[in-house]
Amino acid sequence: MNKINVILIHGGGGSEHEIAIISSKYIQDSLANTPQINLIPLEMRAQGELFDSNGEQIFFNNVGKFSLANKEQVKADYIIPCIHGSPGEDGQVAAMLDLMQIPYLGSAAEASMLCFNKISTKLWLDAVGIPNTPFKSYTNPKQLESAAQTIKQWGGGFLKAASQGSSVGCYSLSPDDIDSGKLARCFSEAFTLSPYVILEKIVTGRELEVAAFQFQGELVIAPPGEVVAPDSFYSYDEKYSAQSESITKVSAPDLSQEQLKQIKQLAHKSFLAFKLKDLARIDFFLTEQEGVLLGEINTFPGLTPISMFPQMMKHHGVEFKDYLIDRISASQDT
């Protein structure tokens, strides 16, 4: 039997490059000793250049073949773009692979782009009737005064660069931060990270995460896990630092059957409405007043040893290795 050439492109050269490298290691470990798969890991750097594990540059031609360091031409049967943030989660890599008609893990370009921009995500959620956290959007740094007025009205908010992931460019702000100058500094910095900025109202409630994935021809919505972060702010460092004080629970306790049903229905509806593919982590808030609110959709969730997505998948009874083999095999049957 011919082996399936699976190209694992990791890194991306963006703000989440190093986290993507760690996620890639998890994928490589998962697919180790899989006889039907020839796994070739390649690191993508800031300008899109690809390098093998020996630091040799690898070239990818427009007919879907890689020229390896030994000049061997390898056809890409399947690609895993393990890139958190740009140019993976924003759809750039997916668009290139779609043009070349190479199957890959993850959502298509348009769905990725919609979910990567927090403003377009919320506009789409509103359009399809999925409750989400209140927000204001900004397209110009000169709109600082408008943001200040909203923070006064809400009593605080989370200011975020709209097109970033993993809490990059995310700031927790209170009315006191207006006079201190912190708001102005954060507003300016957010616009250096994204052309669009979003301000979300702080909601009081539990932070729940759902693993949604396609497996053996079905869309699976695993029961939610829970994140308990210090000061209710799940920052980049809290997500990935070894010194994190956040507590993650692979199974959220004390949820009623009605709450579980509603979260599952909303996760299922959003996966289909955005036309997602393969996998997504869908985050919710459970509040006393507003009920269940969808926070955001991550189209390529973290796969580090402490990441929630693979833990929730495993807790639901699916090993990540079996999931990857299922997705790769399914792509070769179409």
C-alpha positions in Angstrom: 0.0 0.0 0.0 1.3 3.4 -1.0 1.9 5.7 2.0 0.0 9.0 2.3 2.3 12.0 2.2 1.1 14.3 4.9 2.8 17.7 5.0 2.7 19.3 8.5 3.2 23.0 8.0 3.8 24.6 11.4 4.8 28.0 12.8 3.7 30.8 10.4 6.0 33.5 11.5 3.3 35.5 13.3 2.6 36.3 17.0 1.7 32.7 17.8 4.6 31.0 16.0 6.1 29.4 19.0 2.8 28.1 20.3 2.1 26.5 16.8 5.5 24.8 17.1 4.4 23.2 20.4 1.1 22.2 18.9 2.9 20.7 15.9 5.0 18.5 18.3 1.7 17.1 19.7 0.5 16.3 16.2 3.9 14.6 15.3 3.8 12.5 18.5 0.2 11.5 17.8 1.0 10.3 14.3 4.3 8.6 15.2 4.5 4.9 14.3 1.6 5.2 11.9 2.7 3.0 9.0 0.3 4.3 6.4 1.4 7.9 6.8 4.6 9.5 5.6 4.7 12.7 7.8 6.9 15.5 6.7 7.1 18.5 9.1 8.0 21.9 7.6 8.4 25.2 9.5 6.8 28.3 7.8 8.6 31.5 8.7 7.6 35.1 8.5 7.7 35.6 4.7 6.1 32.2 3.9 9.4 30.4 3.4 9.4 26.7 4.3 12.3 24.8 6.1 12.7 21.2 7.0 13.9 19.9 10.4 17.6 20.3 9.2 17.1 24.0 8.4 17.1 23.4 4.6 14.7 25.5 2.6 12.0 23.6 0.9 10.1 24.8 -2.2 6.5 24.2 -3.0 5.4 24.4 -6.6 2.0 25.2 -8.1 1.2 21.6 -8.8 1.3 20.6 -5.2 4.8 19.0 -5.0 7.6 19.8 -2.6 11.2 19.8 -3.7 13.0 18.4 -0.7 16.7 19.1 0.2 17.8 16.0 -1.6 16.0 17.2 -4.7 13.3 14.5 -4.4 9.9 15.6 -5.6 7.2 14.7 -3.1 3.5 15.1 -3.9 1.4 16.5 -1.1 -1.6 14.2 -0.5 -2.8 16.0 2.6 -1.7 19.1 4.5 -2.0 19.9 8.2 -1.6 23.7 8.5 -0.7 23.9 12.2 -0.6 27.7 12.3 -2.3 29.6 15.1 -3.2 33.2 14.0 -2.1 34.5 10.6 -1.5 33.3 7.9 -3.3 30.1 9.0 -6.5 30.9 10.9 -7.2 33.9 8.8 -7.6 31.8 5.7 -4.6 32.7 3.7 -3.0 29.2 3.6 -6.4 27.6 3.0 -7.0 29.8 0.0 -3.7 28.8 -1.5 -4.4 25.1 -0.9 -7.9 25.4 -2.4 -6.4 26.9 -5.6 -4.1 23.9 -5.8 -6.9 21.5 -4.9 -4.9 19.9 -2.1 -7.0 18.5 0.8 -6.2 19.9 4.3 -7.2 19.8 7.9 -9.4 22.8 9.0 -11.9 25.2 7.6 -11.9 26.7 4.2 -10.7 30.3 3.6 -14.0 32.2 3.9 -15.1 30.4 7.1 -11.6 30.9 8.6 -11.6 34.6 7.7 -15.0 35.2 9.2 -14.1 33.5 12.5 -10.7 35.1 12.8 -12.1 38.6 12.7 -14.0 39.0 16.0 -16.2 41.7 14.5 -17.3 39.7 11.5 -17.8 36.7 13.8 -20.3 38.7 16.0 -22.0 40.3 13.0 -22.6 36.8 11.6 -23.7 35.4 15.0 -26.3 38.3 15.2 -27.4 37.5 11.6 -28.2 33.9 12.4 -29.7 34.5 15.8 -27.0 33.1 18.1 -26.7 35.1 21.4 -23.3 36.6 22.0 -21.6 39.1 24.2 -22.5 42.8 23.6 -19.8 44.7 21.6 -18.8 47.9 19.8 -16.5 48.0 16.8 -13.9 50.6 15.8 -12.0 51.2 12.5 -10.0 54.3 13.4 -7.7 55.2 16.3 -9.5 58.6 16.3 -12.5 56.9 17.8 -10.9 56.8 21.3 -13.5 59.1 22.8 -16.3 56.9 21.7 -14.6 53.9 23.3 -14.2 55.9 26.5 -17.9 56.7 26.6 -18.8 53.1 26.2 -16.5 52.0 29.0 -18.1 54.6 31.3 -21.5 53.3 30.3 -20.7 49.6 30.8 -18.4 50.1 33.8 -15.5 48.4 31.9 -14.8 46.2 29.0 -12.3 44.0 27.1 -10.6 45.8 24.3 -9.3 43.5 21.6 -7.4 43.7 18.3 -10.1 42.1 16.1 -7.8 40.0 14.0 -5.7 38.2 16.5 -6.0 35.0 18.5 -4.9 33.5 21.9 -5.7 36.8 23.7 -2.9 38.6 21.8 -3.8 42.3 21.8 -6.4 41.9 24.5 -6.8 44.4 27.4 -9.1 44.5 30.5 -10.1 48.1 31.1 -12.1 49.9 33.7 -13.4 53.6 33.8 -10.3 54.4 35.9 -8.1 53.5 33.0 -9.5 56.4 31.0 -8.0 59.2 33.0 -4.8 57.3 33.7 -4.0 57.1 30.0 -4.1 53.3 29.9 -7.1 53.2 27.6 -5.3 55.5 25.1 -2.2 53.4 25.1 -4.1 50.1 24.7 -6.3 51.6 22.0 -3.3 52.7 20.0 -1.5 49.4 20.5 -4.5 47.4 19.4 -4.5 49.2 16.1 -0.9 48.3 15.5 -2.0 44.6 15.7 -5.2 44.8 13.7 -6.9 47.3 11.3 -10.1 46.8 13.4 -10.6 46.9 17.1 -13.5 45.6 19.2 -14.7 46.4 22.7 -16.7 43.7 24.4 -18.8 44.2 27.5 -17.6 42.4 30.6 -20.1 39.7 31.5 -20.1 38.0 34.8 -20.4 34.2 34.5 -18.6 31.0 33.9 -16.3 30.5 30.9 -17.0 27.3 29.1 -15.3 25.7 26.1 -16.7 23.1 23.6 -14.7 20.8 21.3 -16.6 20.5 18.0 -15.2 18.1 15.4 -16.1 15.9 12.5 -15.4 12.2 13.1 -16.5 9.1 11.2 -19.0 11.1 9.1 -20.6 12.8 12.1 -20.4 16.3 13.7 -19.5 15.6 17.3 -20.1 18.3 20.0 -18.3 17.2 23.2 -19.7 18.3 26.5 -18.2 21.6 27.7 -15.1 22.1 29.8 -14.5 25.1 32.0 -11.8 27.7 32.4 -11.4 29.5 35.8 -8.9 32.3 35.3 -7.5 34.7 37.9 -9.4 38.0 37.8 -11.7 36.4 35.1 -9.1 37.3 32.4 -7.7 34.4 30.4 -4.7 36.1 29.1 -2.1 34.8 26.6 0.3 34.0 29.5 -2.5 32.3 31.5 -3.2 30.1 28.5 0.3 29.0 27.8 2.7 29.8 30.6 4.1 27.1 32.9 3.4 29.5 35.7 -0.3 29.9 34.8 -2.7 30.1 37.8 -5.8 29.3 35.7 -7.7 26.1 36.4 -9.1 24.1 33.5 -11.7 21.4 34.0 -12.1 19.0 31.1 -15.7 18.5 32.2 -17.6 21.5 33.5 -19.4 20.6 36.8 -22.9 21.4 38.0 -24.5 22.2 34.6 -28.2 21.3 34.2 -29.4 19.1 31.4 -31.2 22.2 29.9 -27.9 24.2 30.0 -26.0 21.3 28.4 -28.6 20.9 25.7 -28.6 24.6 24.9 -24.8 24.8 24.7 -24.7 21.8 22.4 -27.4 23.2 20.1 -25.7 26.6 19.8 -22.3 25.0 19.1 -23.9 22.7 16.5 -25.8 25.7 14.9 -22.7 27.9 14.8 -20.5 25.2 13.3 -23.0 24.7 10.4 -23.8 28.4 10.0 -20.2 29.4 9.5 -19.7 26.3 7.3 -16.7 25.1 9.4 -14.8 22.0 8.6 -13.0 19.3 10.7 -12.5 21.1 14.0 -13.3 24.1 16.1 -13.2 25.2 19.7 -16.3 27.2 20.5 -16.2 29.4 23.7 -19.3 30.3 25.7 -20.2 32.4 28.8 -22.8 31.1 31.1 -24.4 34.1 32.9 -27.2 34.5 35.4 -29.0 37.3 33.6 -28.4 36.7 29.9 -28.0 32.9 30.0 -25.7 31.3 27.5 -23.7 33.7 25.3 -21.2 32.6 22.6 -17.9 34.3 23.0 -15.8 33.3 20.0 -14.9 30.5 17.6 -11.4 29.2 17.2 -10.9 27.4 13.9 -7.5 25.8 14.8 -7.5 25.5 18.6 -4.3 25.0 20.6 -2.9 21.5 20.7 -0.3 22.0 23.4 0.0 19.6 26.4 -2.3 21.9 28.5 -4.7 22.8 25.7 -8.4 22.1 26.4 -9.4 20.9 22.9 -7.6 17.6 22.8 -8.4 16.9 26.4 -12.1 17.4 25.8 -11.9 15.2 22.7 -10.2 12.4 24.7 -12.6 12.8 27.6 -15.4 12.3 25.1 -13.8 9.0 24.0 -11.9 9.9 20.9 -8.1 9.7 20.8 -6.5 12.6 18.8 -4.5 10.1 16.8 -7.6 8.2 15.7 -9.2 11.6 14.8 -6.3 12.6 12.6 -6.2 9.3 10.8 -9.9 9.5 10.2 -9.7 13.0 8.7 -6.7 12.0 6.5 -8.3 8.8 5.3 -11.6 10.6 4.6 -9.8 13.1 2.4 -8.3 10.4 0.3 -11.7 8.8 -0.4 -13.2 11.9 -2.0 
